[in-house]
Amino acid sequence: MEQGEDAFYPGNTKRTTALVAKSEVARGFVVHPALLALADTYLGPSCDQVQLSVCSALNIGPGARSQRLHREDGP
């Protein structure tokens, strides 16, 4: 894990990736009718297809600084 003030993830951070593959709850989340309706309402008018992804979860531990504000890269 990166350390220091310039590190993307704060120290004492636990990260779990591939949530949809690992978690039945995450799989249910991305196909939940209420979530899909929200995505269709707010994102649908701007695109041909909405695709939801839950790829990772972070747990920033006690005493760690907040994660710096950032934009996601890519599409």
N, C-alpha and C positions, 0 to 999 in steps of 0.2 A: 504494500500500500504506500502511495506517495505520502510524504511528510512535508511539513512547512506551510507557511502562509500562502504560497502560490500553488499548492497542491489542489487538484480539482475536488477530490473527496477529502473531507476533513479526517484527521486522525481519529482512531477509535470508531471507524465506520464499518459496518457489516453489510455486504452486498450479496444478494441472491439473484442470479440471472436465469433465463429460460423458464419463467414462471408458468406460462401456459403449458409447457411440456411437463412440468413438475407438480402442478397444483390443480386439483379438480375445482377448487374455488375460483382460481384465476380463469380457468376455461369457462366456467359458468358466467363469470363477469363479462367477458367479451362477447357473449351471445345473449345476454339478458335483454328481454324485450324493452324494458324501460331505458336502458342505456342505448340500445340501437335506435329507439325512437328519438332520443335526445340528439344523437349523432346525425340522424337523418334530418331533423328539424334545423339544426344550427350549421351543420357542415354540408348537407345534401345539396342546397341551392348553389354551392360553389364548386361542385365536383360531380363527376359521373358515378363515382363509387366511393363509399366510405369503408375504410379498413381500420379496425381497431387492433391495438397491440398492447399487451402487458408484458414487457420483456424483463423488467427487473424491479426489485424493491430494495430500498436503503433503510438502514437503521443507524442513525447517527447517535453514538453513545454519549454517556454523561461526560461533561467537561469539554466536549469537542465544539469547535466553532461551527456556525451554520455553513451550509454549502453556499458557495458564491452564486449570485444570480447569473444565469446564462441562458442562451438560446440553444435549442437543439439544432444540430447541423444536419444537412441533407434534406431529403423530401419529407 
